[in-house]
C-alpha cells in the first residue's frame, strides 16, 4: 500500500491523534468511536521484490495447482516455488565438496524443510540419518510434521522428531528433527554421532545455550569423523563469524521471498505496551481491507493471554460492525492442536491475528501475514554469578531481532511493521545483537553435561564466544555443593546419576535423594508437573472466582505450591485420568497428559540409575515433610528468609524478593520464616515463584557445607544488643 494512502486512511477512518475522543469516523461503513487511537510515524521502507514479479509467479503457480490431481501433487508444486529450490544443486555441490558448510538464508526461504530432503534424495541417508536441530520444541514438531506431509509418509516413521520427554522416531527414521538440547544429550551415548551422515545445526544465529555448546562439540567431532557432513544454517546475521569459527568454511547465501515493508514507529513512548498493542491491532483490522493477517510479538504466555482478552473484549464491543477477527495464541506451553490453528489457512472474510513469542521470529513461518506489531520486548534468562541467582527478565530486543520481526510482514505482499517504540529508542537504545545465552545464563547444566561427555577442562573449551569465567566457576562450585563433583573436579557416582536425568541438576539431585525419604514417586510427579506448570490451570472469562477457588483448594494444608501440584496430579489419577475431572477443576487436560508421559519417562530413568521408586512410604502424616526435605536436598541454594519488615531476602548475598501472587503462600496472615522457591522472575519487581515452607533444622542437616549458623539465624528471634552506658 502507498504510504500516503495509508496516512489518509488512518486520519480519515480512525483519527490517529493521541487522545482523539468522541469523534465519529466520516465515510466509514462502521458506526463507532475509535477512542485514544495510537499515532505512528512512518520512517523506513525496506525494499523487496517487485509486485509485477509476484503476480507473474502467482499466476504460474495457480495454473499448475489447478492441474494437480491430488493434495500430494499440490504440496510438490508449493515446494517447487520455495526460494531454496532454485539453489538445490548449489547446496548439493557445496556439501559434496566441503565437510562444513555455512548456509545463510532469510526466514521463509524453505531451508529447514527442503535442505534435509535434498540430501535424502541425493542418497546421504544410505550412510546414516540426517539430523536437523532446532532451538525450540514448537518448531521441531511443526517442521517435522510438514516434511512428513511433503514426503507422503507418516510422522514418526521415515521422518520423526525428538524433544525433551517426547521421542517420535523409530528404526525407519532417516530425517530426524530434534531440539539442540536433545542432540546434546545424544552425545552422552554416542559422542561421535555415528548414527548420522549429516548434521544440520539450524537457526544458529539465535545463539541459544545448547546451540553454542553443540558448535564446539561438532567442531571437535568433525576432526575425528571426516565422513560426517555438517551444515550450519543461519539467518542473514553474522554468518562470517560462523565461517571464521569453522576454519573459514564456505558460505552459501540464499535470498528469501521478501516484499517491501513500511515501518511505523510510535510518535511518543508509552507506559503500557499491552494496551497500545490491543489498540494498534484494532486500528489495523478496522482500517485495512481483507485479506491480510496480523502477527504480534509479545514476551510470553501472560502477555499473550492479557492481549488476547483485550482483543476479544474489543471484538465483543464492536459486534457485527466489524469483520470477524480470529485471535490465536502461539507459545511453547500451548497444546499442539491449538498451536496448529495458527498455521491453518484463514477463512474468507476473516482476519487472523496471531499473538506469538519470539518463536515466530525465525523458527516458524505463518502464511498470510501482512502486518507485524512488535512490542519490542522479549523474555530472557539472566544469571548473576555474584549472587548465584537466575531470573527471568523482560528486556528490550536487539536491532537484529527487530529486523527479523519486520521481515515477517513482507512474505506474501508489501507489508507494514508497527513498532511499539519510538525511532529514537530503536536508533539509540536497542543493542545491535542479542547477547548470546551462554553469556547470561546459569551454566550448571552445561558443565555437568560437558563433564559427562568427557570434556575435563571446561574453562578452555573451544567456545564461539566464551562465557564469563565467573559464571563457569559458580556452576562448578554449585555442582561440587550438590555432590556431583569431587575435590579434583571430576564427576562422582552421584554426578553421573544426576547427568542421566534431562532435568536441571538441582531437580535431579532431589529425585535421587528422595530415596532416603521414601518419596521418589511423589518427587517424580512434582518434577513432571513443574515441566508443565505454566499451563496447568486456566481461568475462563466470567468464571475467574470459581477457577481461583479450585486452585486454592488443591493447596489447602499443603505448606506450599509443590505439594499443591502433587495434589492436582493425584486427584486426577484417582479420577482415572478423566478429561471431565480436568474441566470441572479448571485444569488443562493436555498439560496433565503431558505430565503423565513425562513422569513415565522419569520412572524409566530411575530404573536405569537404580533409584528405587517402588518402596515409597504410604501417604501418611510424615509424607508432606519428607517431600519438602527431598526438595531441600537439591534446592538448598533457593532459600529465602523472612525479614522483620515482612519482606523476604535470599540468604546468600541477600536480594529482596516477594512471593508471586500466583503462589498459595501469597499474603498469608502469618508468613513462614523460611521458604524454598523454584524460580525467580523479574517483572515490575523481583518475585519468587512455586514456593514451599521449609524448616531451618532441615537446612542445617542437609547443607551444613553451604550454610553457616549466621546465615540461618531466625531474624525474628534475634535479640537487640544491650546498650552499654559510658561514663
Order of alpha helices (4+ residues) and beta strands (2+ residues): alpha-beta-alpha-alpha-alpha-beta-alpha-beta-alpha-beta-beta-beta-alpha-beta-alpha-beta-alpha-beta-beta-alpha-beta-alpha-beta-alpha-beta-alpha-beta-beta-beta-alpha-beta-alpha-alpha-alpha-alpha-alpha-alpha-alpha-alpha-alpha-alpha-alpha-beta-beta-beta-beta-beta-alpha
